[in-house]
Amino acid sequence: MTNHDRQPENEPAGETKPNYTFRRIKTLLAIIACTASATLLFTWRTADSQTATVLVSVIYILTGLWLTVRFAPRD
């Protein structure tokens, strides 16, 4: 496991902060992509375009996995 408690040697403690705004934007985009792709996946006519259906299902699976890993407990 990685030890996230120690500071790098060349940076003083307290100078670097996590970019919470960027994290929130990424999470919001993933939630929107997951919701939109799930909606399209369940309402799309699969006979119209199989390629589009595969693309939407891949986006749904990837965003769902990312959100699962992002919010999984860190035990």
Secondary structure, 3 states (H helix, E strand, C coil): CCCCCCCCCCCCCCCCCCCHHHHHHHHHHHHHHHHHHHHHHHHCCCCCCHHHHHHHHHHHHHHHHHHHHHHCCCC
